[in-house]
Amino acid sequence: MVRSVIAGIGSYVPTEVVTNDDLSKLMDTSDEWIRSRSGIEERHHAPEGVSCSDLALEASRKALEDAGLSPSDLDFIIFATLSPDQNFPGNGCYLQAELGAGPIGAMDVRTQCSGFLYALTTADAFIRAGIYRNILVVGAELQSSILDFSNRGRNVTVLFGDGAAATVVSASEDADRGILYSELHADGNFASCLQMRVWDISRKPYISRDIFKSGAMWMEMDGPAVFKHAVMSLTEVADNTIKRSGIKAEDIKYVIPHQANQRINLMVAERLGFPPEKFLSNIRKYGNTSAASIPLLLDQTYRSGMLERGDLLLLLGFGSGFTWASTLLRW
Ligand code: COA
């Protein structure tokens, strides 16, 4: 039986650190407000001239090195992002060229903060179907360019950061490791709760003249609605994953949840009856890096020596769409 294992992982964040105090010089906010509402203290922002695929390239090189593979060993690339370099072509194509991976297939996944888990599940399906053996699965975001740094955007801007992480997902005949179970969900009825309406293809031309004035070029969010649905959906998908996969909750070593808000994750842990220390977190230093957040946390957990071969991990994602997802894997 073929299973999909994470054979290599790596991450990269731009060097510039932006603290809550830095943001409070640009808009009416405070370190106390941001910290108490979200658990975030700082985030990283990429400098002008750096693109999302540039961040992904750094992370991908580290993941390939960790796997002991070179770009020519890859069979396919799946790139999850909500902040692609251009509207098209997709970032998978840019990354493929920058890596020099040859003419392998490359595609983007556009399911926002659940994007990495959608991409991972897609890679798992390709591998278990016997189509590919080594797939680069990337989650990367350059969100500092799509945030409104005026007071209008303060409820969103303080939460998000830039970063990238990549995994090499490989076929393995080792039955004791790999992806065991995944669930993917979406409910487009809530699309307007977290969106960026930068263009409207039903209009001619598709970008309006008053785009700057209307704020349509920035991320917009109904924070309380997102919060409520994130807690409900993450609790439900975690609960279903445990029941449907037939594992025991106490056998899960760590939950690696999407890093949107520390309060969301603590509420989910409490509802599931999990000790809070089982729900890992790095939001304090990175904010919400959307599709990069789960693999970034996974990479840091791995590199800090906290993971042992065979550990059972539950990965949980929630984001714009709404989309939400889970993956259960044995490390
Ligand atoms: N600094 C200071 N005050 C702010 C602020 C900021 N950065 N952003 C909003 N406020 C103000 C609001 O204007 C509002 O003021 P008012 O009461 O005078 O109208 C007040 O704070 C409370 O706003 P509200 O949106 O109700 O706050 P909240 O307690 O719901 O917290 C969030 C706001 C955004 C932190 C919270 O809703 C949240 O985290 N939601 C989920 C976001 C998320 O996870 N998104 C990504 C999903 S992938």
Residues whose N, C-alpha, C, O or C-beta is under 5 A from the ligand:
A	BS01	COA	D28 T29 S30 W33 R37 C113 R154 N155 V158 G223 P224 V226 F227 A260 N261 F318 G319 S320
